[in-house]
Amino acid sequence: MERKDRANPFGQSAHDKANAAIEHARDVREKRIADQDPNKAEPRLIADGDLRRCSVCGHPFESDVQPTMSVAFAEHLRKAHKPGQTSESMNSGEF
């Protein structure tokens, strides 16, 4: 017996709606990123080979840092990236 797959008219429109929602979310996210001030970017750890680095200043963190990577990074943020500190004062060594 031959089986014919009938196209589901609701499935296609739901798929189209999902794609439209995904595209809209992507557009909103990209606009939000484009509107951000790069000097006010949230510091985070970025991968650099075997090291992790601060996304703002590039300070390296070894993978075996003690007590943990998150504690070391939090301490770095507290010391090097005080709230309200500008990138100019950070680069001039005014910590």
C-alpha positions as CSV (number, residue, x, y, z in Angstrom):
1,M,0.0,0.0,0.0
2,E,1.3,3.4,-1.0
3,R,1.5,6.1,1.6
4,K,1.1,9.7,0.5
5,D,2.4,12.3,2.9
6,R,0.0,15.2,2.8
7,A,1.5,18.6,3.5
8,N,0.3,20.1,6.8
9,P,-0.8,23.7,6.1
10,F,-0.5,24.5,9.8
11,G,3.0,23.1,10.1
12,Q,4.4,25.4,7.4
13,S,2.9,28.5,8.8
14,A,4.0,27.7,12.3
15,H,7.5,27.1,10.9
16,D,7.4,30.4,9.1
17,K,6.2,32.1,12.3
18,A,9.1,30.6,14.3
19,N,11.6,31.7,11.7
20,A,10.2,35.2,11.7
21,A,10.4,35.3,15.6
22,I,14.0,34.1,15.4
23,E,15.0,36.7,12.9
24,H,13.3,39.4,14.9
25,A,15.1,38.3,18.1
26,R,18.4,38.3,16.2
27,D,17.7,41.8,14.8
28,V,16.9,43.2,18.3
29,R,20.0,41.5,19.8
30,E,22.3,42.9,17.0
31,K,20.8,46.4,17.4
32,R,21.3,46.3,21.2
33,I,24.9,45.2,20.7
34,A,25.5,48.0,18.1
35,D,24.1,50.6,20.4
36,Q,26.3,49.7,23.4
37,D,29.2,51.9,24.3
38,P,32.4,49.8,23.9
39,N,33.9,51.5,26.9
40,K,31.1,50.3,29.1
41,A,31.3,46.7,28.0
42,E,30.9,44.2,30.8
43,P,34.2,42.5,31.6
44,R,34.3,38.8,31.1
45,L,36.8,36.0,30.6
46,I,37.7,35.1,27.0
47,A,39.7,32.0,25.9
48,D,43.2,32.5,24.6
49,G,44.9,29.1,24.0
50,D,45.6,27.6,27.4
51,L,44.9,30.9,29.2
52,R,41.8,32.9,29.9
53,R,42.1,36.7,29.6
54,C,40.1,39.7,30.8
55,S,38.1,41.0,27.9
56,V,38.7,44.6,28.9
57,C,42.4,44.8,29.7
58,G,43.7,41.4,28.5
59,H,45.1,40.4,31.9
60,P,46.0,36.7,31.7
61,F,44.7,34.0,34.1
62,E,46.4,30.5,34.1
63,S,44.1,27.6,34.0
64,D,45.3,26.3,37.3
65,V,44.8,29.6,39.2
66,Q,44.0,29.1,42.9
67,P,41.5,29.0,44.6
68,T,39.3,29.1,41.5
69,M,39.2,31.0,38.2
70,S,35.9,32.8,39.2
71,V,37.4,33.9,42.5
72,A,40.6,35.2,40.8
73,F,38.6,37.0,38.2
74,A,36.3,38.6,40.7
75,E,39.3,39.8,42.7
76,H,40.8,41.2,39.4
77,L,37.6,43.0,38.7
78,R,37.4,44.5,42.2
79,K,41.0,45.7,42.0
80,A,41.5,46.7,38.3
81,H,38.0,47.6,37.2
82,K,36.5,49.6,39.9
83,P,32.9,50.9,39.2
84,G,33.0,54.1,37.3
85,Q,36.6,53.7,36.2
86,T,37.2,54.7,32.6
87,S,39.4,52.9,30.1
88,E,41.7,56.0,30.0
89,S,42.4,55.9,33.8
90,M,42.8,52.1,33.5
91,N,45.4,52.4,30.7
92,S,47.4,55.1,32.5
93,G,47.9,52.9,35.6
94,E,45.6,54.8,37.9
95,F,44.1,51.9,39.8
